[in-house]
Amino acid sequence: MIETKQQWFLESISKAMSKWTTHQEHQLFSYTEKIHLQDPLAVFQMTESFKGSRIFWTSPEEDVTFIGFGSALTIDTESDMNQDRFERVERKWKTIVESSYIDNPYKLPGTGPVLMGGFSFDLTKNKPLWKNFPNTLMWVPEFLVVIQGEEAYLTFNVMLKSEEQVESKIKHFENTKETISKPGTFYYHKEFSYQEKWDISPEEWKNTVLKATEQISQGKMDKVVLARELRARFNEDIPVSAVLANLLEQQGQSYVFAIESGEDCFIGATPERLVKVEDDQLLSTCLAGTAPRGDTPSEDENLGAELINDEKNLMEHQFVVNMIKEAVEASCDDVEVPSAPVLYRLRNLQHLYTPVQGKLKAGHTLLEVVKRLHPTPAMGGVPRDKALQFIYEEERLTRGWYSAPIGWMDAMRNGEFAVAIRSGLIQKDEVSLFAGCGIVKDSDPEKEFIETKIKYKPMLMALGGTS
Ligand SMILES: C=C(O[C@H]1C=CC=C(C(=O)O)[C@@H]1O)C(=O)O
């Protein structure tokens, strides 16, 4: 069996080489084969030697899981500030795909070459905390394990430049495949917990909320999302794979992700889908309006019932629905939006939830919708420009990749982006956590502050906290 697969791989790579007799700028060779199902966390641990260029992603209910490691190519938009970064990524990806050699007999969403990563919330340049996360970081992992149900696939991606390289690349592929094919189980190697944590300027944040409500009452804007930061210190480097394991166990209704860049890792469990496209069917999600979970089933029911009838939360939610509907209608036919939200229950919180669906029109793309949606009023506000201006002037926080689009897109127009909330930036033995709240005219600073505390919970629990 191994012999036959090796043969296919060799044939495939030599076909690719003969196709590229003339020099081309992008010569991506991509080869996919089925592998034995592995524990995704074990794969993540086994690929420690790729630390700094790994990406882990799983969608809610573990519908699909990706573990990417290494980098075949990175799309860099930093040098081209005059152009829109989403459009530039789109254009470059199209060029790369058109001139690539793809051997993927499965053709399932997420197999074959996949571009993964994310974007910062905004384009401001000075982000010392986020020095390892540029404003755009989208790359094609050299190796990508995709798990869908009981099936697993391994894709190898490489930029082939010359005949001489071929042999060493074949070896590299075989060795790596062997490493991740070993029967492996994830080991949770130690208990850990933060030593201290501290809020960054909580009183100032509450004053900013008050100022926002005043401006809203004066009619200067309708809604703004204000975030704050909490930092925690450990007495040793934070074990990323253990945090991932905790998030997967505790936050099954969310996208669980970890994106490494250099020595840092951006990690989290976000319930907020931005947009998903599969076979031209598009799904976006409005998630805004929050209440805690109750300690007993009846308390939980009451909190949910209160939330779904609460005017302030319904208003916060409706701003998001209006905007997402309009943005989706620009790219889709047959758009469907339910007339009222339902509850979306997470481990520590419940939200108001409205799905928005449609069929992507010919010539329209996932990234175009990402561009139009970001930031939705669940992260920015209404009107968008007024809210963003308030955020830049008053928030006193560098959002970096917090509340920004992260996700993937394959070579067949499928893909999915989430909004990176309930997240933290791990830097060796320290972590910065972020949480924000939608502020409307009746918002109470103290209540919003408590809401942010609950929004920290998923990450604090995963970082070894008890509550
Ligand atoms: C900005 C965050 O949450 C957003 C998403 C869902 C509900 C929200 C809210 O009710 O305020 C926020 O708009 C965050 O968790 O950091």
The ligand as a Gaussian input file, in Angstrom:
#p B3LYP/6-31G(d) Opt

LIG

0 1
 C      -16.861000      41.792000      21.310000
 C      -17.214000      40.674000      21.926000
 O      -18.453000      40.112000      21.791000
 C      -19.348000      40.516000      20.765000
 C      -20.007000      39.294000      20.278000
 C      -21.159000      38.804000      20.828000
 C      -21.872000      39.592000      21.745000
 C      -21.489000      40.873000      22.018000
 C      -22.252000      41.693000      22.975000
 O      -23.333000      41.254000      23.415000
 O      -21.806000      42.784000      23.351000
 C      -20.335000      41.519000      21.327000
 O      -20.840000      42.309000      20.291000
 C      -16.282000      39.925000      22.799000
 O      -16.634000      38.851000      23.285000
 O      -15.131000      40.390000      22.987000

